[in-house]
Amino acid sequence: QVQLVESGGGPVQPGGSLKLSCAGSGYAFGNYHMSWLRQAPGKGLEWASFINNGGRTTSYADSVKGRFTISRDNSKNTLYLEMNSLQPDDTAVYYCGVARQTNMRSLERRDNYIYWGQGTQVTVSS
């Protein structure tokens, strides 16, 4: 019933831009905070960005701050990540996660998230 579908990934050159989307259904989209997280082969899960349920509060990992912008349109049940000035070390599978409403710990912890999308691959190379 619950579905989260990421899209928008693909190959891009260094310095380029992509906009990722995460479409949610089967739950009360606007009631939950969300994050974008990413994982590259051989690396652990890395939290990239957070947005609260209403979209009024955002935060970013230092590695993406100033380059990425998280947003959401609750009327469309969609989360976005605008990615600019992409670098090779941004290469990863990007996931959207729906945060639990209580007992949050460090944002990179998998158990903070009750729903996940399947991920979308971003590959930054020349």
Buried (B, 14 or more C-beta within 10 A) or exposed (E): EEEBBBEBBEEBEEEEEBBBBBBBEEBEBBEBBBBBBBBBEEEEBBBBBBBBBEBEEBBBBEBBEEBBBBBBEBEEBBBBBBBBEBEEEBBBBBBBBBBBEEEBEEBBEEEBBEBBBEBBEBBBEE
